[in-house]
Amino acid sequence: MEATTLPSPPAKKLKLDVPEASTTIAEASTSSQSVVPQSNPKRKRKFKKPPPPEPGSSEDVILRDVFSLLGESSIKAAEESGLDYTAPIEKGVELELTVSSLSSNGMSIEVLI
């Protein structure tokens, strides 16, 4: 048997030299007084409000029970202040609560004061 040799890979291409006359985006923006917004990879995403529950679904029934317990004024105040989807406590904290009411499907509803 005769040993076959594989052809060598093609040679690497050299980088092209960048001419000194070229400007970067930062230099161009400072010279023309316009600012180019740069994307920040660690930027927080804007919270998107979840869609309302389907009418007649179990989520809709629970939501209506919670609305009736809290009252229209407290719900509008939370929406206006932007706190309607923020938790007042950290996740995983144990609390002792008193049941304020029972929903129509038997779930307990508590109010954290």
Residue pairs with C-beta under 8 A, 6 or more apart in sequence:
23 31
25 36
29 35
29 36
47 85
49 85
50 85
52 60
53 59
53 60
53 63
54 60
58 105
61 103
61 104
61 105
62 103
62 105
62 107
65 101
65 103
65 104
65 109
66 103
66 109
67 75
69 100
69 101
69 109
69 111
70 111
75 84
78 84
88 112
89 95
89 112
95 112
97 110
97 112
98 110
99 108
99 109
99 110
100 109
100 110
100 111
101 108
101 109
102 108
102 109
103 109
